[in-house]
Amino acid sequence: MVTITSLIPIHEVLIETTVTDEISIAKSWILDVRSENQEDQTVIISLNSKTNPQDDAKPATVQLCIKNKCLILQLLHMNQNNYLEECLGDLFRDERFVFIGIGIAETAKKLNGLVKVVKKVDVRDLVKVNYPLSYVVRSRLSLKAMACELLGFGSWKPKREICPRDFTSRVLDEEVVKFLSVDAYVSYEIGLKMLTQQMI
């Protein structure tokens, strides 16, 4: 069993990332998130996944991010996959939590055999609703382009090319952890901005 906590810098923010294949660590992280946000009526959290290249129907990793805290679950190496519902179920069913991400419907579909996500919104749909004149006509919205245009983030690139099999490693290397963390954090920040604008 492997658990690693890292600090990932991006644009003057340090993302505190926990990478684990242990249900108990994931439970603790989720418990802290729910405890810290128990007074909030709406809580935004990003949900992303990376596919197992040997089985497109199943994710190799699942990433959750709220504020500057990120959790990377290595589903491929979890011996206790049967307990994933117990671990994530209460969080995903909590109607205060709105899960946002790129292609989140596909992520939720892949998780459906393990746990059901109740409230989910695609980041690209939020952007198109908030900026219809600028984004509706664009069929493909990349996360990097949206981060640059909406958050003022410059491009971020791993020091080496990341390929699908990298997500299946028992121990994720530093560049893969950074790649997953930044994607999850940027999804969260864009979703937060879009939903906040709708609430004003």
C-alpha positions in Angstrom: 0.0 0.0 0.0 1.3 3.4 -1.0 0.4 6.9 0.3 2.4 10.0 -0.6 1.6 13.7 0.2 3.2 16.4 -2.0 3.1 20.2 -2.3 2.6 21.2 -6.0 3.2 24.8 -6.9 1.1 26.6 -9.5 0.7 30.3 -9.9 1.6 31.3 -6.3 -0.6 28.5 -4.9 0.6 25.3 -3.3 -1.7 22.3 -4.0 -1.6 19.8 -1.1 -1.9 16.5 -2.9 -2.5 13.1 -1.3 -1.9 10.1 -3.5 -3.1 6.8 -2.1 -4.4 3.3 -2.7 -5.7 3.0 0.8 -9.4 3.3 1.7 -8.6 4.5 5.2 -6.6 7.5 3.9 -9.3 8.4 1.4 -11.9 8.2 4.2 -9.9 10.5 6.4 -9.4 13.0 3.6 -13.1 13.0 2.8 -14.1 13.3 6.4 -11.9 16.4 6.8 -13.5 18.0 3.7 -17.0 17.3 4.9 -16.2 18.6 8.4 -14.5 21.8 7.1 -17.5 22.6 4.9 -20.4 21.4 7.1 -21.9 24.9 7.4 -21.9 25.6 3.7 -25.1 25.1 1.7 -23.2 24.6 -1.6 -19.7 23.1 -1.9 -17.9 22.9 -5.2 -15.4 20.1 -5.7 -13.7 18.9 -8.9 -13.9 15.3 -10.0 -11.7 13.9 -12.8 -10.4 10.5 -13.8 -7.8 8.9 -16.0 -8.7 5.8 -17.9 -7.0 2.4 -17.4 -5.5 1.8 -20.9 -6.1 -1.9 -20.6 -9.8 -1.4 -19.9 -11.5 1.8 -21.2 -14.5 1.2 -19.0 -12.6 1.6 -15.8 -10.6 4.5 -14.4 -7.0 4.0 -13.3 -7.1 7.0 -11.0 -9.8 9.4 -9.7 -8.9 12.9 -8.7 -10.9 15.1 -6.2 -9.9 18.7 -5.5 -11.4 21.4 -3.2 -9.6 24.7 -2.7 -5.9 23.8 -2.6 -6.4 20.2 -1.4 -6.3 17.3 -3.9 -6.8 13.6 -3.5 -5.6 11.1 -6.1 -7.1 7.7 -5.7 -5.2 4.9 -7.4 -8.3 2.7 -8.0 -6.2 0.2 -10.0 -4.2 -0.7 -7.0 -6.9 -0.6 -4.3 -7.5 -4.1 -2.9 -10.6 -2.8 -1.2 -12.5 -1.6 -4.3 -15.6 -3.3 -2.8 -15.5 -0.7 -0.1 -15.3 2.3 -2.4 -19.1 2.9 -2.0 -18.6 3.0 1.7 -15.7 5.5 1.3 -17.1 7.8 -1.4 -20.8 7.2 -1.2 -21.8 9.7 1.5 -19.8 12.4 -0.3 -21.2 11.7 -3.7 -24.7 11.5 -2.4 -24.5 14.7 -0.3 -26.6 17.2 -2.3 -24.6 20.1 -1.0 -21.7 19.0 -3.1 -21.6 19.9 -6.7 -19.0 17.9 -8.7 -17.4 19.6 -11.7 -14.9 18.4 -14.3 -14.1 17.9 -17.9 -16.1 15.1 -19.3 -17.6 14.5 -15.9 -20.6 12.5 -17.3 -18.1 9.9 -18.6 -16.2 9.8 -15.3 -19.5 9.3 -13.4 -20.4 6.5 -15.9 -17.1 4.7 -15.2 -17.7 5.0 -11.5 -21.3 3.9 -11.6 -20.6 0.3 -10.9 -18.8 1.3 -7.7 -20.5 4.5 -6.6 -23.1 7.0 -7.9 -22.5 10.7 -8.3 -25.7 12.7 -7.6 -24.9 16.3 -8.6 -22.4 16.8 -11.5 -21.8 19.6 -14.0 -19.3 19.7 -16.9 -16.9 22.6 -16.7 -17.3 23.3 -20.4 -21.1 23.6 -20.1 -20.6 26.1 -17.2 -18.2 28.2 -19.3 -20.7 28.2 -22.3 -23.5 29.3 -20.1 -21.5 32.2 -18.6 -19.9 33.3 -21.8 -22.3 32.2 -24.6 -21.0 34.7 -27.2 -17.3 33.6 -26.7 -17.6 29.9 -26.2 -20.9 28.4 -27.5 -19.6 28.2 -31.1 -16.4 26.4 -30.0 -16.9 22.7 -30.1 -13.8 21.7 -28.2 -12.7 23.6 -25.1 -9.4 22.5 -23.7 -8.7 22.9 -20.0 -5.5 24.8 -20.7 -7.2 27.3 -23.0 -10.0 27.9 -20.5 -7.4 28.3 -17.7 -5.5 30.9 -19.7 -8.5 32.8 -20.9 -10.6 32.7 -17.7 -8.1 32.5 -14.9 -5.0 34.1 -16.5 -2.9 31.0 -16.0 0.0 30.5 -18.3 0.5 27.1 -20.0 1.8 24.3 -17.8 3.8 21.5 -19.3 5.2 18.3 -17.7 9.0 17.9 -18.0 8.3 14.8 -20.0 5.5 13.4 -22.1 2.8 11.8 -20.0 1.2 8.7 -21.5 -1.8 6.6 -20.4 0.3 3.8 -18.9 1.9 6.3 -16.5 -1.4 6.4 -14.6 -1.3 2.7 -13.9 2.1 2.7 -12.1 2.0 1.5 -8.5 4.0 4.6 -7.5 3.2 7.7 -9.6 6.2 9.8 -10.4 6.5 13.5 -9.6 5.6 14.7 -13.0 2.4 12.5 -13.2 1.3 13.7 -9.7 1.8 17.3 -10.8 -0.1 16.8 -14.0 -3.1 15.2 -12.2 -3.0 17.8 -9.4 -2.9 20.8 -11.7 -5.7 19.5 -13.9 -7.9 18.8 -10.8 -7.1 22.2 -9.3 -7.7 24.2 -12.5 -11.1 22.4 -13.0 -12.0 23.4 -9.5 -11.0 27.0 -10.0 -12.9 27.4 -13.3 -16.0 25.7 -11.8 -15.9 27.9 -8.7 -15.6 31.0 -10.8 -18.5 30.0 -13.1 -20.9 28.9 -10.4 -20.1 31.9 -8.2 -20.9 34.2 -11.1 -24.2 32.5 -11.5 -25.1 33.0 -7.8 -24.4 36.7 -7.9 
